[in-house]
Amino acid sequence: MFRLFADRGIPFAAFQPIAMTYKGSPLRRRYQPDFVCFEKIIVELKAVRSLAPEHRAQVLDYLRATGMRLGL
């Protein structure tokens, strides 16, 4: 993925910790996404045949906790 993003000129950060909050309060634990593209899109990779509801729920939880609005 690193090469694909770089070859296409997509700015990204890999595995960099992001602060999380719950109901406005900061959490001690940090979330480490697979990638963040354009400083606002969370990209989580899964090696599965098809996405399950828990995969979608995971990304939605990360979006809520980080304040980001886009995820894949």
PDB file of N, CA, C, O and CB in Angstrom:
ATOM      1  N   MET A   1       0.817  -1.193   0.000  1.00  0.00           N
ATOM      2  CA  MET A   1       0.000   0.000   0.000  1.00  0.00           C
ATOM      3  C   MET A   1       0.861   1.256   0.000  1.00  0.00           C
ATOM      4  O   MET A   1       0.517   2.245  -0.648  1.00  0.00           O
ATOM      5  CB  MET A   1      -0.930  -0.002   1.197  1.00  0.00           C
ATOM      6  N   PHE A   2       1.974   1.225   0.720  1.00  0.00           N
ATOM      7  CA  PHE A   2       2.825   2.413   0.769  1.00  0.00           C
ATOM      8  C   PHE A   2       3.152   2.873  -0.649  1.00  0.00           C
ATOM      9  O   PHE A   2       3.026   4.050  -0.986  1.00  0.00           O
ATOM     10  CB  PHE A   2       4.126   2.128   1.561  1.00  0.00           C
ATOM     11  N   ARG A   3       3.571   1.923  -1.458  1.00  0.00           N
ATOM     12  CA  ARG A   3       3.992   2.234  -2.830  1.00  0.00           C
ATOM     13  C   ARG A   3       2.822   2.721  -3.667  1.00  0.00           C
ATOM     14  O   ARG A   3       2.965   3.664  -4.446  1.00  0.00           O
ATOM     15  CB  ARG A   3       4.627   1.006  -3.487  1.00  0.00           C
ATOM     16  N   LEU A   4       1.663   2.086  -3.515  1.00  0.00           N
ATOM     17  CA  LEU A   4       0.487   2.504  -4.289  1.00  0.00           C
ATOM     18  C   LEU A   4       0.099   3.945  -3.974  1.00  0.00           C
ATOM     19  O   LEU A   4      -0.167   4.729  -4.885  1.00  0.00           O
ATOM     20  CB  LEU A   4      -0.697   1.572  -4.007  1.00  0.00           C
ATOM     21  N   PHE A   5       0.064   4.296  -2.699  1.00  0.00           N
ATOM     22  CA  PHE A   5      -0.262   5.674  -2.327  1.00  0.00           C
ATOM     23  C   PHE A   5       0.786   6.641  -2.890  1.00  0.00           C
ATOM     24  O   PHE A   5       0.436   7.663  -3.481  1.00  0.00           O
ATOM     25  CB  PHE A   5      -0.351   5.814  -0.786  1.00  0.00           C
ATOM     26  N   ALA A   6       2.048   6.320  -2.709  1.00  0.00           N
ATOM     27  CA  ALA A   6       3.125   7.195  -3.163  1.00  0.00           C
ATOM     28  C   ALA A   6       3.111   7.353  -4.686  1.00  0.00           C
ATOM     29  O   ALA A   6       3.268   8.465  -5.192  1.00  0.00           O
ATOM     30  CB  ALA A   6       4.481   6.646  -2.703  1.00  0.00           C
ATOM     31  N   ASP A   7       2.925   6.258  -5.416  1.00  0.00           N
ATOM     32  CA  ASP A   7       2.900   6.310  -6.883  1.00  0.00           C
ATOM     33  C   ASP A   7       1.753   7.176  -7.408  1.00  0.00           C
ATOM     34  O   ASP A   7       1.854   7.766  -8.484  1.00  0.00           O
ATOM     35  CB  ASP A   7       2.782   4.898  -7.454  1.00  0.00           C
ATOM     36  N   ARG A   8       0.667   7.246  -6.642  1.00  0.00           N
ATOM     37  CA  ARG A   8      -0.496   8.024  -7.071  1.00  0.00           C
ATOM     38  C   ARG A   8      -0.509   9.442  -6.481  1.00  0.00           C
ATOM     39  O   ARG A   8      -1.445  10.209  -6.708  1.00  0.00           O
ATOM     40  CB  ARG A   8      -1.769   7.297  -6.679  1.00  0.00           C
ATOM     41  N   GLY A   9       0.524   9.768  -5.736  1.00  0.00           N
ATOM     42  CA  GLY A   9       0.607  11.104  -5.158  1.00  0.00           C
ATOM     43  C   GLY A   9      -0.370  11.346  -4.021  1.00  0.00           C
ATOM     44  O   GLY A   9      -0.741  12.487  -3.746  1.00  0.00           O
ATOM     45  N   ILE A  10      -0.791  10.262  -3.352  1.00  0.00           N
ATOM     46  CA  ILE A  10      -1.728  10.382  -2.233  1.00  0.00           C
ATOM     47  C   ILE A  10      -0.930  10.586  -0.952  1.00  0.00           C
ATOM     48  O   ILE A  10      -0.153   9.712  -0.566  1.00  0.00           O
ATOM     49  CB  ILE A  10      -2.649   9.120  -2.123  1.00  0.00           C
ATOM     50  N   PRO A  11      -1.108  11.727  -0.286  1.00  0.00           N
ATOM     51  CA  PRO A  11      -0.404  11.929   0.983  1.00  0.00           C
ATOM     52  C   PRO A  11      -0.974  11.005   2.056  1.00  0.00           C
ATOM     53  O   PRO A  11      -2.192  10.885   2.195  1.00  0.00           O
ATOM     54  CB  PRO A  11      -0.505  13.406   1.435  1.00  0.00           C
ATOM     55  N   PHE A  12      -0.098  10.356   2.810  1.00  0.00           N
ATOM     56  CA  PHE A  12      -0.565   9.409   3.823  1.00  0.00           C
ATOM     57  C   PHE A  12       0.419   9.337   4.977  1.00  0.00           C
ATOM     58  O   PHE A  12       1.591   9.689   4.848  1.00  0.00           O
ATOM     59  CB  PHE A  12      -0.768   8.015   3.212  1.00  0.00           C
ATOM     60  N   ALA A  13      -0.088   8.875   6.100  1.00  0.00           N
ATOM     61  CA  ALA A  13       0.723   8.537   7.266  1.00  0.00           C
ATOM     62  C   ALA A  13       0.323   7.126   7.665  1.00  0.00           C
ATOM     63  O   ALA A  13      -0.862   6.790   7.681  1.00  0.00           O
ATOM     64  CB  ALA A  13       0.520   9.570   8.459  1.00  0.00           C
ATOM     65  N   ALA A  14       1.305   6.308   7.985  1.00  0.00           N
ATOM     66  CA  ALA A  14       1.029   4.923   8.347  1.00  0.00           C
ATOM     67  C   ALA A  14       1.326   4.686   9.822  1.00  0.00           C
ATOM     68  O   ALA A  14       2.387   5.058  10.323  1.00  0.00           O
ATOM     69  CB  ALA A  14       1.851   3.965   7.475  1.00  0.00           C
ATOM     70  N   PHE A  15       0.388   4.069  10.499  1.00  0.00           N
ATOM     71  CA  PHE A  15       0.568   3.607  11.878  1.00  0.00           C
ATOM     72  C   PHE A  15       0.960   4.707  12.863  1.00  0.00           C
ATOM     73  O   PHE A  15       1.673   4.432  13.829  1.00  0.00           O
ATOM     74  CB  PHE A  15       1.607   2.537  11.908  1.00  0.00           C
ATOM     75  N   GLN A  16       0.521   5.924  12.647  1.00  0.00           N
ATOM     76  CA  GLN A  16       0.822   7.006  13.579  1.00  0.00           C
ATOM     77  C   GLN A  16      -0.309   7.145  14.591  1.00  0.00           C
ATOM     78  O   GLN A  16      -1.471   7.263  14.202  1.00  0.00           O
ATOM     79  CB  GLN A  16       1.042   8.338  12.823  1.00  0.00           C
ATOM     80  N   PRO A  17       0.012   7.132  15.873  1.00  0.00           N
ATOM     81  CA  PRO A  17      -1.018   7.213  16.914  1.00  0.00           C
ATOM     82  C   PRO A  17      -1.840   8.507  16.829  1.00  0.00           C
ATOM     83  O   PRO A  17      -1.314   9.580  16.535  1.00  0.00           O
ATOM     84  CB  PRO A  17      -0.369   7.110  18.289  1.00  0.00           C
ATOM     85  N   ILE A  18      -3.130   8.373  17.093  1.00  0.00           N
ATOM     86  CA  ILE A  18      -4.056   9.513  17.082  1.00  0.00           C
ATOM     87  C   ILE A  18      -4.752   9.559  18.439  1.00  0.00           C
ATOM     88  O   ILE A  18      -5.180   8.528  18.958  1.00  0.00           O
ATOM     89  CB  ILE A  18      -5.107   9.399  15.906  1.00  0.00           C
ATOM     90  N   ALA A  19      -4.860  10.739  19.002  1.00  0.00           N
ATOM     91  CA  ALA A  19      -5.573  10.912  20.275  1.00  0.00           C
ATOM     92  C   ALA A  19      -7.059  10.642  20.070  1.00  0.00           C
ATOM     93  O   ALA A  19      -7.607  10.920  19.004  1.00  0.00           O
ATOM     94  CB  ALA A  19      -5.354  12.342  20.846  1.00  0.00           C
ATOM     95  N   MET A  20      -7.708  10.096  21.104  1.00  0.00           N
ATOM     96  CA  MET A  20      -9.139   9.809  21.050  1.00  0.00           C
ATOM     97  C   MET A  20      -9.845  10.482  22.218  1.00  0.00           C
ATOM     98  O   MET A  20      -9.245  10.744  23.261  1.00  0.00           O
ATOM     99  CB  MET A  20      -9.395   8.285  21.067  1.00  0.00           C
ATOM    100  N   THR A  21     -11.125  10.754  22.025  1.00  0.00           N
ATOM    101  CA  THR A  21     -11.947  11.310  23.091  1.00  0.00           C
ATOM    102  C   THR A  21     -13.230  10.504  23.211  1.00  0.00           C
ATOM    103  O   THR A  21     -13.653   9.830  22.272  1.00  0.00           O
ATOM    104  CB  THR A  21     -12.260  12.801  22.831  1.00  0.00           C
ATOM    105  N   TYR A  22     -13.836  10.588  24.383  1.00  0.00           N
ATOM    106  CA  TYR A  22     -15.141   9.988  24.613  1.00  0.00           C
ATOM    107  C   TYR A  22     -15.998  11.028  25.307  1.00  0.00           C
ATOM    108  O   TYR A  22     -15.701  11.456  26.423  1.00  0.00           O
ATOM    109  CB  TYR A  22     -15.036   8.672  25.459  1.00  0.00           C
ATOM    110  N   LYS A  23     -17.073  11.432  24.627  1.00  0.00           N
ATOM    111  CA  LYS A  23     -17.968  12.469  25.140  1.00  0.00           C
ATOM    112  C   LYS A  23     -17.191  13.718  25.552  1.00  0.00           C
ATOM    113  O   LYS A  23     -17.459  14.319  26.592  1.00  0.00           O
ATOM    114  CB  LYS A  23     -18.771  11.936  26.331  1.00  0.00           C
ATOM    115  N   GLY A  24     -16.229  14.093  24.718  1.00  0.00           N
ATOM    116  CA  GLY A  24     -15.468  15.307  24.956  1.00  0.00           C
ATOM    117  C   GLY A  24     -14.279  15.173  25.880  1.00  0.00           C
ATOM    118  O   GLY A  24     -13.492  16.111  26.012  1.00  0.00           O
ATOM    119  N   SER A  25     -14.130  14.026  26.524  1.00  0.00           N
ATOM    120  CA  SER A  25     -13.002  13.819  27.432  1.00  0.00           C
ATOM    121  C   SER A  25     -11.905  13.010  26.734  1.00  0.00           C
ATOM    122  O   SER A  25     -12.195  12.003  26.088  1.00  0.00           O
ATOM    123  CB  SER A  25     -13.466  13.100  28.725  1.00  0.00           C
ATOM    124  N   PRO A  26     -10.657  13.443  26.861  1.00  0.00           N
ATOM    125  CA  PRO A  26      -9.566  12.696  26.220  1.00  0.00           C
ATOM    126  C   PRO A  26      -9.376  11.327  26.870  1.00  0.00           C
ATOM    127  O   PRO A  26      -9.526  11.171  28.082  1.00  0.00           O
ATOM    128  CB  PRO A  26      -8.256  13.496  26.292  1.00  0.00           C
ATOM    129  N   LEU A  27      -9.050  10.356  26.053  1.00  0.00           N
ATOM    130  CA  LEU A  27      -8.766   9.009  26.540  1.00  0.00           C
ATOM    131  C   LEU A  27      -7.254   8.810  26.617  1.00  0.00           C
ATOM    132  O   LEU A  27      -6.509   9.384  25.822  1.00  0.00           O
ATOM    133  CB  LEU A  27      -9.419   7.936  25.621  1.00  0.00           C
ATOM    134  N   ARG A  28      -6.806   8.008  27.560  1.00  0.00           N
ATOM    135  CA  ARG A  28      -5.376   7.717  27.682  1.00  0.00           C
ATOM    136  C   ARG A  28      -4.886   6.879  26.506  1.00  0.00           C
ATOM    137  O   ARG A  28      -3.768   7.048  26.021  1.00  0.00           O
ATOM    138  CB  ARG A  28      -5.088   6.991  29.002  1.00  0.00           C
ATOM    139  N   ARG A  29      -5.730   5.993  26.074  1.00  0.00           N
ATOM    140  CA  ARG A  29      -5.361   5.106  24.974  1.00  0.00           C
ATOM    141  C   ARG A  29      -5.369   5.873  23.651  1.00  0.00           C
ATOM    142  O   ARG A  29      -6.222   6.732  23.427  1.00  0.00           O
ATOM    143  CB  ARG A  29      -6.322   3.899  24.903  1.00  0.00           C
ATOM    144  N   ARG A  30      -4.432   5.560  22.799  1.00  0.00           N
ATOM    145  CA  ARG A  30      -4.365   6.162  21.470  1.00  0.00           C
ATOM    146  C   ARG A  30      -4.681   5.100  20.431  1.00  0.00           C
ATOM    147  O   ARG A  30      -4.401   3.915  20.617  1.00  0.00           O
ATOM    148  CB  ARG A  30      -2.969   6.794  21.208  1.00  0.00           C
ATOM    149  N   TYR A  31      -5.258   5.545  19.356  1.00  0.00           N
ATOM    150  CA  TYR A  31      -5.618   4.662  18.259  1.00  0.00           C
ATOM    151  C   TYR A  31      -4.541   4.761  17.185  1.00  0.00           C
ATOM    152  O   TYR A  31      -4.086   5.858  16.861  1.00  0.00           O
ATOM    153  CB  TYR A  31      -7.021   5.021  17.682  1.00  0.00           C
ATOM    154  N   GLN A  32      -4.134   3.629  16.636  1.00  0.00           N
ATOM    155  CA  GLN A  32      -3.093   3.601  15.625  1.00  0.00           C
ATOM    156  C   GLN A  32      -3.682   3.031  14.329  1.00  0.00           C
ATOM    157  O   GLN A  32      -3.679   1.816  14.130  1.00  0.00           O
ATOM    158  CB  GLN A  32      -1.870   2.760  16.108  1.00  0.00           C
ATOM    159  N   PRO A  33      -4.183   3.897  13.452  1.00  0.00           N
ATOM    160  CA  PRO A  33      -4.799   3.418  12.210  1.00  0.00           C
ATOM    161  C   PRO A  33      -3.767   2.840  11.254  1.00  0.00           C
ATOM    162  O   PRO A  33      -2.580   3.152  11.338  1.00  0.00           O
ATOM    163  CB  PRO A  33      -5.556   4.548  11.525  1.00  0.00           C
ATOM    164  N   ASP A  34      -4.238   1.993  10.344  1.00  0.00           N
ATOM    165  CA  ASP A  34      -3.333   1.478   9.310  1.00  0.00           C
ATOM    166  C   ASP A  34      -2.789   2.650   8.495  1.00  0.00           C
ATOM    167  O   ASP A  34      -1.580   2.774   8.299  1.00  0.00           O
ATOM    168  CB  ASP A  34      -4.065   0.449   8.380  1.00  0.00           C
ATOM    169  N   PHE A  35      -3.690   3.505   8.025  1.00  0.00           N
ATOM    170  CA  PHE A  35      -3.298   4.689   7.262  1.00  0.00           C
ATOM    171  C   PHE A  35      -4.252   5.831   7.542  1.00  0.00           C
ATOM    172  O   PHE A  35      -5.425   5.613   7.844  1.00  0.00           O
ATOM    173  CB  PHE A  35      -3.260   4.384   5.757  1.00  0.00           C
ATOM    174  N   VAL A  36      -3.745   7.047   7.442  1.00  0.00           N
ATOM    175  CA  VAL A  36      -4.577   8.247   7.374  1.00  0.00           C
ATOM    176  C   VAL A  36      -4.140   8.958   6.106  1.00  0.00           C
ATOM    177  O   VAL A  36      -2.976   9.335   5.969  1.00  0.00           O
ATOM    178  CB  VAL A  36      -4.426   9.176   8.671  1.00  0.00           C
ATOM    179  N   CYS A  37      -5.071   9.143   5.177  1.00  0.00           N
ATOM    180  CA  CYS A  37      -4.771   9.788   3.905  1.00  0.00           C
ATOM    181  C   CYS A  37      -5.329  11.207   3.905  1.00  0.00           C
ATOM    182  O   CYS A  37      -6.408  11.459   4.441  1.00  0.00           O
ATOM    183  CB  CYS A  37      -5.351   8.974   2.725  1.00  0.00           C
ATOM    184  N   PHE A  38      -4.597  12.118   3.309  1.00  0.00           N
ATOM    185  CA  PHE A  38      -4.992  13.520   3.216  1.00  0.00           C
ATOM    186  C   PHE A  38      -5.259  14.139   4.587  1.00  0.00           C
ATOM    187  O   PHE A  38      -5.977  15.134   4.692  1.00  0.00           O
ATOM    188  CB  PHE A  38      -6.225  13.653   2.347  1.00  0.00           C
ATOM    189  N   GLU A  39      -4.682  13.552   5.637  1.00  0.00           N
ATOM    190  CA  GLU A  39      -4.832  14.017   7.022  1.00  0.00           C
ATOM    191  C   GLU A  39      -6.269  14.003   7.522  1.00  0.00           C
ATOM    192  O   GLU A  39      -6.580  14.642   8.528  1.00  0.00           O
ATOM    193  CB  GLU A  39      -4.288  15.404   7.148  1.00  0.00           C
ATOM    194  N   LYS A  40      -7.166  13.267   6.819  1.00  0.00           N
ATOM    195  CA  LYS A  40      -8.564  13.255   7.264  1.00  0.00           C
ATOM    196  C   LYS A  40      -9.346  11.997   6.925  1.00  0.00           C
ATOM    197  O   LYS A  40     -10.518  11.897   7.289  1.00  0.00           O
ATOM    198  CB  LYS A  40      -9.264  14.408   6.680  1.00  0.00           C
ATOM    199  N   ILE A  41      -8.739  11.031   6.239  1.00  0.00           N
ATOM    200  CA  ILE A  41      -9.450   9.804   5.877  1.00  0.00           C
ATOM    201  C   ILE A  41      -8.765   8.618   6.539  1.00  0.00           C
ATOM    202  O   ILE A  41      -7.601   8.333   6.259  1.00  0.00           O
ATOM    203  CB  ILE A  41      -9.500   9.618   4.331  1.00  0.00           C
ATOM    204  N   ILE A  42      -9.486   7.923   7.421  1.00  0.00           N
ATOM    205  CA  ILE A  42      -8.966   6.718   8.070  1.00  0.00           C
ATOM    206  C   ILE A  42      -9.128   5.552   7.101  1.00  0.00           C
ATOM    207  O   ILE A  42     -10.213   5.334   6.560  1.00  0.00           O
ATOM    208  CB  ILE A  42      -9.705   6.432   9.429  1.00  0.00           C
ATOM    209  N   VAL A  43      -8.047   4.803   6.883  1.00  0.00           N
ATOM    210  CA  VAL A  43      -8.077   3.623   6.019  1.00  0.00           C
ATOM    211  C   VAL A  43      -7.627   2.431   6.855  1.00  0.00           C
ATOM    212  O   VAL A  43      -6.479   2.367   7.294  1.00  0.00           O
ATOM    213  CB  VAL A  43      -7.161   3.808   4.747  1.00  0.00           C
ATOM    214  N   GLU A  44      -8.535   1.496   7.070  1.00  0.00           N
ATOM    215  CA  GLU A  44      -8.246   0.268   7.813  1.00  0.00           C
ATOM    216  C   GLU A  44      -8.251  -0.887   6.824  1.00  0.00           C
ATOM    217  O   GLU A  44      -9.229  -1.073   6.099  1.00  0.00           O
ATOM    218  CB  GLU A  44      -9.286   0.030   8.967  1.00  0.00           C
ATOM    219  N   LEU A  45      -7.188  -1.654   6.783  1.00  0.00           N
ATOM    220  CA  LEU A  45      -7.096  -2.789   5.869  1.00  0.00           C
ATOM    221  C   LEU A  45      -7.544  -4.062   6.566  1.00  0.00           C
ATOM    222  O   LEU A  45      -7.262  -4.271   7.746  1.00  0.00           O
ATOM    223  CB  LEU A  45      -5.663  -2.946   5.336  1.00  0.00           C
ATOM    224  N   LYS A  46      -8.243  -4.909   5.824  1.00  0.00           N
ATOM    225  CA  LYS A  46      -8.698  -6.204   6.332  1.00  0.00           C
ATOM    226  C   LYS A  46      -8.366  -7.275   5.305  1.00  0.00           C
ATOM    227  O   LYS A  46      -8.615  -7.083   4.115  1.00  0.00           O
ATOM    228  CB  LYS A  46     -10.228  -6.186   6.642  1.00  0.00           C
ATOM    229  N   ALA A  47      -7.815  -8.389   5.738  1.00  0.00           N
ATOM    230  CA  ALA A  47      -7.524  -9.509   4.852  1.00  0.00           C
ATOM    231  C   ALA A  47      -8.629 -10.545   5.001  1.00  0.00           C
ATOM    232  O   ALA A  47      -8.425 -11.621   5.562  1.00  0.00           O
ATOM    233  CB  ALA A  47      -6.129 -10.131   5.166  1.00  0.00           C
ATOM    234  N   VAL A  48      -9.800 -10.196   4.486  1.00  0.00           N
ATOM    235  CA  VAL A  48     -10.969 -11.066   4.580  1.00  0.00           C
ATOM    236  C   VAL A  48     -11.660 -11.130   3.226  1.00  0.00           C
ATOM    237  O   VAL A  48     -11.456 -10.268   2.371  1.00  0.00           O
ATOM    238  CB  VAL A  48     -11.948 -10.565   5.672  1.00  0.00           C
ATOM    239  N   ARG A  49     -12.477 -12.156   3.040  1.00  0.00           N
ATOM    240  CA  ARG A  49     -13.203 -12.324   1.777  1.00  0.00           C
ATOM    241  C   ARG A  49     -14.281 -11.254   1.617  1.00  0.00           C
ATOM    242  O   ARG A  49     -14.512 -10.762   0.512  1.00  0.00           O
ATOM    243  CB  ARG A  49     -13.837 -13.723   1.704  1.00  0.00           C
ATOM    244  N   SER A  50     -14.938 -10.896   2.714  1.00  0.00           N
ATOM    245  CA  SER A  50     -15.951  -9.836   2.671  1.00  0.00           C
ATOM    246  C   SER A  50     -15.995  -9.142   4.028  1.00  0.00           C
ATOM    247  O   SER A  50     -15.641  -9.723   5.055  1.00  0.00           O
ATOM    248  CB  SER A  50     -17.358 -10.412   2.295  1.00  0.00           C
ATOM    249  N   LEU A  51     -16.433  -7.896   4.007  1.00  0.00           N
ATOM    250  CA  LEU A  51     -16.513  -7.133   5.252  1.00  0.00           C
ATOM    251  C   LEU A  51     -17.695  -7.593   6.089  1.00  0.00           C
ATOM    252  O   LEU A  51     -18.769  -7.880   5.562  1.00  0.00           O
ATOM    253  CB  LEU A  51     -16.625  -5.632   4.961  1.00  0.00           C
ATOM    254  N   ALA A  52     -17.489  -7.660   7.373  1.00  0.00           N
ATOM    255  CA  ALA A  52     -18.532  -8.049   8.319  1.00  0.00           C
ATOM    256  C   ALA A  52     -19.027  -6.792   9.040  1.00  0.00           C
ATOM    257  O   ALA A  52     -18.339  -5.771   9.038  1.00  0.00           O
ATOM    258  CB  ALA A  52     -18.001  -9.114   9.341  1.00  0.00           C
ATOM    259  N   PRO A  53     -20.201  -6.856   9.650  1.00  0.00           N
ATOM    260  CA  PRO A  53     -20.716  -5.688  10.377  1.00  0.00           C
ATOM    261  C   PRO A  53     -19.747  -5.153  11.427  1.00  0.00           C
ATOM    262  O   PRO A  53     -19.683  -3.942  11.641  1.00  0.00           O
ATOM    263  CB  PRO A  53     -22.019  -6.040  11.043  1.00  0.00           C
ATOM    264  N   GLU A  54     -18.993  -6.030  12.083  1.00  0.00           N
ATOM    265  CA  GLU A  54     -18.052  -5.552  13.102  1.00  0.00           C
ATOM    266  C   GLU A  54     -16.903  -4.730  12.497  1.00  0.00           C
ATOM    267  O   GLU A  54     -16.338  -3.873  13.177  1.00  0.00           O
ATOM    268  CB  GLU A  54     -17.482  -6.740  13.877  1.00  0.00           C
ATOM    269  N   HIS A  55     -16.557  -4.980  11.240  1.00  0.00           N
ATOM    270  CA  HIS A  55     -15.541  -4.171  10.574  1.00  0.00           C
ATOM    271  C   HIS A  55     -16.048  -2.744  10.372  1.00  0.00           C
ATOM    272  O   HIS A  55     -15.322  -1.777  10.604  1.00  0.00           O
ATOM    273  CB  HIS A  55     -15.149  -4.801   9.220  1.00  0.00           C
ATOM    274  N   ARG A  56     -17.285  -2.628   9.944  1.00  0.00           N
ATOM    275  CA  ARG A  56     -17.884  -1.303   9.758  1.00  0.00           C
ATOM    276  C   ARG A  56     -18.024  -0.587  11.105  1.00  0.00           C
ATOM    277  O   ARG A  56     -17.761   0.611  11.215  1.00  0.00           O
ATOM    278  CB  ARG A  56     -19.267  -1.423   9.067  1.00  0.00           C
ATOM    279  N   ALA A  57     -18.434  -1.329  12.107  1.00  0.00           N
ATOM    280  CA  ALA A  57     -18.591  -0.748  13.446  1.00  0.00           C
ATOM    281  C   ALA A  57     -17.248  -0.245  13.968  1.00  0.00           C
ATOM    282  O   ALA A  57     -17.184   0.804  14.609  1.00  0.00           O
ATOM    283  CB  ALA A  57     -19.191  -1.786  14.425  1.00  0.00           C
ATOM    284  N   GLN A  58     -16.186  -0.980  13.700  1.00  0.00           N
ATOM    285  CA  GLN A  58     -14.853  -0.576  14.149  1.00  0.00           C
ATOM    286  C   GLN A  58     -14.473   0.772  13.548  1.00  0.00           C
ATOM    287  O   GLN A  58     -14.012   1.661  14.265  1.00  0.00           O
ATOM    288  CB  GLN A  58     -13.809  -1.642  13.770  1.00  0.00           C
ATOM    289  N   VAL A  59     -14.660   0.932  12.248  1.00  0.00           N
ATOM    290  CA  VAL A  59     -14.315   2.201  11.602  1.00  0.00           C
ATOM    291  C   VAL A  59     -15.200   3.326  12.127  1.00  0.00           C
ATOM    292  O   VAL A  59     -14.712   4.433  12.358  1.00  0.00           O
ATOM    293  CB  VAL A  59     -14.452   2.086  10.072  1.00  0.00           C
ATOM    294  N   LEU A  60     -16.482   3.065  12.319  1.00  0.00           N
ATOM    295  CA  LEU A  60     -17.371   4.097  12.858  1.00  0.00           C
ATOM    296  C   LEU A  60     -16.945   4.517  14.265  1.00  0.00           C
ATOM    297  O   LEU A  60     -16.979   5.702  14.597  1.00  0.00           O
ATOM    298  CB  LEU A  60     -18.821   3.593  12.878  1.00  0.00           C
ATOM    299  N   ASP A  61     -16.547   3.558  15.084  1.00  0.00           N
ATOM    300  CA  ASP A  61     -16.047   3.880  16.429  1.00  0.00           C
ATOM    301  C   ASP A  61     -14.795   4.752  16.349  1.00  0.00           C
ATOM    302  O   ASP A  61     -14.664   5.720  17.098  1.00  0.00           O
ATOM    303  CB  ASP A  61     -15.741   2.586  17.219  1.00  0.00           C
ATOM    304  N   TYR A  62     -13.884   4.415  15.451  1.00  0.00           N
ATOM    305  CA  TYR A  62     -12.662   5.200  15.285  1.00  0.00           C
ATOM    306  C   TYR A  62     -12.984   6.619  14.822  1.00  0.00           C
ATOM    307  O   TYR A  62     -12.378   7.583  15.289  1.00  0.00           O
ATOM    308  CB  TYR A  62     -11.719   4.517  14.284  1.00  0.00           C
ATOM    309  N   LEU A  63     -13.937   6.740  13.907  1.00  0.00           N
ATOM    310  CA  LEU A  63     -14.319   8.070  13.438  1.00  0.00           C
ATOM    311  C   LEU A  63     -14.881   8.902  14.573  1.00  0.00           C
ATOM    312  O   LEU A  63     -14.518  10.067  14.731  1.00  0.00           O
ATOM    313  CB  LEU A  63     -15.340   7.971  12.307  1.00  0.00           C
ATOM    314  N   ARG A  64     -15.759   8.315  15.361  1.00  0.00           N
ATOM    315  CA  ARG A  64     -16.339   9.049  16.509  1.00  0.00           C
ATOM    316  C   ARG A  64     -15.261   9.447  17.510  1.00  0.00           C
ATOM    317  O   ARG A  64     -15.253  10.574  18.007  1.00  0.00           O
ATOM    318  CB  ARG A  64     -17.413   8.191  17.216  1.00  0.00           C
ATOM    319  N   ALA A  65     -14.365   8.534  17.800  1.00  0.00           N
ATOM    320  CA  ALA A  65     -13.351   8.774  18.838  1.00  0.00           C
ATOM    321  C   ALA A  65     -12.278   9.778  18.401  1.00  0.00           C
ATOM    322  O   ALA A  65     -11.689  10.462  19.238  1.00  0.00           O
ATOM    323  CB  ALA A  65     -12.686   7.461  19.220  1.00  0.00           C
ATOM    324  N   THR A  66     -12.027   9.864  17.097  1.00  0.00           N
ATOM    325  CA  THR A  66     -10.974  10.766  16.622  1.00  0.00           C
ATOM    326  C   THR A  66     -11.511  12.094  16.118  1.00  0.00           C
ATOM    327  O   THR A  66     -10.758  13.058  15.980  1.00  0.00           O
ATOM    328  CB  THR A  66     -10.189  10.102  15.529  1.00  0.00           C
ATOM    329  N   GLY A  67     -12.815  12.151  15.840  1.00  0.00           N
ATOM    330  CA  GLY A  67     -13.392  13.376  15.297  1.00  0.00           C
ATOM    331  C   GLY A  67     -13.250  13.474  13.781  1.00  0.00           C
ATOM    332  O   GLY A  67     -13.670  14.462  13.179  1.00  0.00           O
ATOM    333  N   MET A  68     -12.658  12.449  13.161  1.00  0.00           N
ATOM    334  CA  MET A  68     -12.571  12.443  11.707  1.00  0.00           C
ATOM    335  C   MET A  68     -13.932  12.072  11.134  1.00  0.00           C
ATOM    336  O   MET A  68     -14.776  11.506  11.829  1.00  0.00           O
ATOM    337  CB  MET A  68     -11.472  11.457  11.215  1.00  0.00           C
ATOM    338  N   ARG A  69     -14.138  12.395   9.860  1.00  0.00           N
ATOM    339  CA  ARG A  69     -15.449  12.192   9.277  1.00  0.00           C
ATOM    340  C   ARG A  69     -15.496  11.163   8.158  1.00  0.00           C
ATOM    341  O   ARG A  69     -16.584  10.753   7.753  1.00  0.00           O
ATOM    342  CB  ARG A  69     -15.950  13.471   8.769  1.00  0.00           C
ATOM    343  N   LEU A  70     -14.344  10.734   7.650  1.00  0.00           N
ATOM    344  CA  LEU A  70     -14.306   9.791   6.534  1.00  0.00           C
ATOM    345  C   LEU A  70     -13.470   8.580   6.890  1.00  0.00           C
ATOM    346  O   LEU A  70     -12.398   8.699   7.483  1.00  0.00           O
ATOM    347  CB  LEU A  70     -13.754  10.460   5.276  1.00  0.00           C
ATOM    348  N   GLY A  71     -13.976   7.406   6.518  1.00  0.00           N
ATOM    349  CA  GLY A  71     -13.244   6.169   6.784  1.00  0.00           C
ATOM    350  C   GLY A  71     -13.549   5.109   5.764  1.00  0.00           C
ATOM    351  O   GLY A  71     -14.614   5.103   5.147  1.00  0.00           O
ATOM    352  N   LEU A  72     -12.601   4.211   5.591  1.00  0.00           N
ATOM    353  CA  LEU A  72     -12.762   3.114   4.636  1.00  0.00           C
ATOM    354  C   LEU A  72     -12.179   1.862   5.254  1.00  0.00           C
ATOM    355  O   LEU A  72     -12.198   0.799   4.633  1.00  0.00           O
ATOM    356  CB  LEU A  72     -12.076   3.434   3.268  1.00  0.00           C
TER     357      LEU A  72
END
